[in-house]
Amino acid sequence: TLKRILEEKYDYVDNELFHQSAEEAERQIFHEAPPIQQPDTSWYHPVMDNVTDEKAAKNVGTVLLSAKEERALFLQFNYCRFRVAELREKLKDQDAIDPDQARTLLYWHRRAEAYRDQIAQTNLALVLAMAKRTRMSEVDFADLVSEGNMALLRSVDKFDVARGFKFSTYACRAILKAFSRAGVKFSKYRQMFPTDFDPKLEKSDYLE
């Protein structure tokens, strides 16, 4: 994990709060933040047919965040990534990593990943709702949801909460673009391989 953190690209969305003293930044970002409900994703079964049923949609255990809660969550996520990036800069010229530095780096990385998961899981229903509205005959529903989920994760990494917009506004555009790209990609495959699936094609005549 350390090797991956140190070698791969590690971005964050900067905020003026991050550049205060660590104690002051953490007090404002973590201790003064409103309590945020954890999402329930037990309902999430994107490859099941009943995901498009009205009954399933009503039972979705989604969490709707207020603008204040959303701002707090994104600041927490990006502050953790900021701390990781800051430590990476200090470590890049060192030949070896001190165990305490390694623990600190992993601590902030794990917190960042937890916040990223929380944001993504809170917005999973957004992907499903848009996938149902944008059903494409050439793209399997589960593939469409998968493309939307990847777009959602990219949106979490790039969203700047300081601009004052809701995350759903930003993410919807990214998800729709992903659906459009998926449609183009799968239609190209259809043109290249126009034959529909035939079980007979899987049978081998090797023995004959």
Contacts in CASP RR format, 6 or more apart in sequence:
PFRMAT RR
TARGET T0000
AUTHOR 0000-0000-0000
METHOD contacts of the structure
MODEL  1
TLKRILEEKYDYVDNELFHQSAEEAERQIFHEAPPIQQPDTSWYHPVMDN
VTDEKAAKNVGTVLLSAKEERALFLQFNYCRFRVAELREKLKDQDAIDPD
QARTLLYWHRRAEAYRDQIAQTNLALVLAMAKRTRMSEVDFADLVSEGNM
ALLRSVDKFDVARGFKFSTYACRAILKAFSRAGVKFSKYRQMFPTDFDPK
LEKSDYLE
1 106 0 8 1.000
1 109 0 8 1.000
2 97 0 8 1.000
2 102 0 8 1.000
2 105 0 8 1.000
2 106 0 8 1.000
5 84 0 8 1.000
5 88 0 8 1.000
5 105 0 8 1.000
5 106 0 8 1.000
5 109 0 8 1.000
6 88 0 8 1.000
6 91 0 8 1.000
6 92 0 8 1.000
10 81 0 8 1.000
10 84 0 8 1.000
10 85 0 8 1.000
10 88 0 8 1.000
11 81 0 8 1.000
11 85 0 8 1.000
11 157 0 8 1.000
12 78 0 8 1.000
12 81 0 8 1.000
12 82 0 8 1.000
12 84 0 8 1.000
12 85 0 8 1.000
13 74 0 8 1.000
13 78 0 8 1.000
13 158 0 8 1.000
13 159 0 8 1.000
13 160 0 8 1.000
13 161 0 8 1.000
13 162 0 8 1.000
14 78 0 8 1.000
14 82 0 8 1.000
15 75 0 8 1.000
15 78 0 8 1.000
15 79 0 8 1.000
15 161 0 8 1.000
15 162 0 8 1.000
17 25 0 8 1.000
17 28 0 8 1.000
17 29 0 8 1.000
17 75 0 8 1.000
17 79 0 8 1.000
18 25 0 8 1.000
18 78 0 8 1.000
18 79 0 8 1.000
18 82 0 8 1.000
19 25 0 8 1.000
20 28 0 8 1.000
25 79 0 8 1.000
26 79 0 8 1.000
29 72 0 8 1.000
29 75 0 8 1.000
29 76 0 8 1.000
29 79 0 8 1.000
30 76 0 8 1.000
33 72 0 8 1.000
33 75 0 8 1.000
33 76 0 8 1.000
34 66 0 8 1.000
34 68 0 8 1.000
34 69 0 8 1.000
34 72 0 8 1.000
36 65 0 8 1.000
36 69 0 8 1.000
36 72 0 8 1.000
36 73 0 8 1.000
36 118 0 8 1.000
37 63 0 8 1.000
38 63 0 8 1.000
38 118 0 8 1.000
39 61 0 8 1.000
39 62 0 8 1.000
39 63 0 8 1.000
39 118 0 8 1.000
39 121 0 8 1.000
39 122 0 8 1.000
39 124 0 8 1.000
40 61 0 8 1.000
40 62 0 8 1.000
40 63 0 8 1.000
41 121 0 8 1.000
41 124 0 8 1.000
42 61 0 8 1.000
43 56 0 8 1.000
43 59 0 8 1.000
43 60 0 8 1.000
43 61 0 8 1.000
44 124 0 8 1.000
45 51 0 8 1.000
46 128 0 8 1.000
46 141 0 8 1.000
46 142 0 8 1.000
46 145 0 8 1.000
46 146 0 8 1.000
47 142 0 8 1.000
50 56 0 8 1.000
51 128 0 8 1.000
51 141 0 8 1.000
52 132 0 8 1.000
52 141 0 8 1.000
60 125 0 8 1.000
61 125 0 8 1.000
62 122 0 8 1.000
62 124 0 8 1.000
62 125 0 8 1.000
63 122 0 8 1.000
65 73 0 8 1.000
65 122 0 8 1.000
67 164 0 8 1.000
67 166 0 8 1.000
70 161 0 8 1.000
70 166 0 8 1.000
70 167 0 8 1.000
71 161 0 8 1.000
73 115 0 8 1.000
73 118 0 8 1.000
73 119 0 8 1.000
74 119 0 8 1.000
74 159 0 8 1.000
74 161 0 8 1.000
74 167 0 8 1.000
75 161 0 8 1.000
76 111 0 8 1.000
76 115 0 8 1.000
77 112 0 8 1.000
77 115 0 8 1.000
77 116 0 8 1.000
77 119 0 8 1.000
77 156 0 8 1.000
78 161 0 8 1.000
80 108 0 8 1.000
80 109 0 8 1.000
80 111 0 8 1.000
80 112 0 8 1.000
80 115 0 8 1.000
81 108 0 8 1.000
81 112 0 8 1.000
83 108 0 8 1.000
84 105 0 8 1.000
84 108 0 8 1.000
84 109 0 8 1.000
84 112 0 8 1.000
87 101 0 8 1.000
87 104 0 8 1.000
87 105 0 8 1.000
87 108 0 8 1.000
88 105 0 8 1.000
90 101 0 8 1.000
91 97 0 8 1.000
91 101 0 8 1.000
91 105 0 8 1.000
97 105 0 8 1.000
116 153 0 8 1.000
116 156 0 8 1.000
116 157 0 8 1.000
119 156 0 8 1.000
119 167 0 8 1.000
120 149 0 8 1.000
120 152 0 8 1.000
120 153 0 8 1.000
120 156 0 8 1.000
123 152 0 8 1.000
123 167 0 8 1.000
123 168 0 8 1.000
123 171 0 8 1.000
124 149 0 8 1.000
124 152 0 8 1.000
126 152 0 8 1.000
126 168 0 8 1.000
126 171 0 8 1.000
126 172 0 8 1.000
126 175 0 8 1.000
127 145 0 8 1.000
127 148 0 8 1.000
127 149 0 8 1.000
127 151 0 8 1.000
127 152 0 8 1.000
127 175 0 8 1.000
128 145 0 8 1.000
130 148 0 8 1.000
130 172 0 8 1.000
130 175 0 8 1.000
130 176 0 8 1.000
130 179 0 8 1.000
131 141 0 8 1.000
131 144 0 8 1.000
131 145 0 8 1.000
131 148 0 8 1.000
131 179 0 8 1.000
134 144 0 8 1.000
134 176 0 8 1.000
134 179 0 8 1.000
135 141 0 8 1.000
135 144 0 8 1.000
136 144 0 8 1.000
136 179 0 8 1.000
136 182 0 8 1.000
136 183 0 8 1.000
136 186 0 8 1.000
138 183 0 8 1.000
138 186 0 8 1.000
138 187 0 8 1.000
138 190 0 8 1.000
139 179 0 8 1.000
139 182 0 8 1.000
139 183 0 8 1.000
139 186 0 8 1.000
143 182 0 8 1.000
143 186 0 8 1.000
144 179 0 8 1.000
144 182 0 8 1.000
147 178 0 8 1.000
147 179 0 8 1.000
147 181 0 8 1.000
147 182 0 8 1.000
148 175 0 8 1.000
148 178 0 8 1.000
148 179 0 8 1.000
150 178 0 8 1.000
151 171 0 8 1.000
151 174 0 8 1.000
151 175 0 8 1.000
151 177 0 8 1.000
151 178 0 8 1.000
152 171 0 8 1.000
152 174 0 8 1.000
152 175 0 8 1.000
154 174 0 8 1.000
155 167 0 8 1.000
155 170 0 8 1.000
155 171 0 8 1.000
155 174 0 8 1.000
155 175 0 8 1.000
156 167 0 8 1.000
156 171 0 8 1.000
159 167 0 8 1.000
159 170 0 8 1.000
159 171 0 8 1.000
161 167 0 8 1.000
END
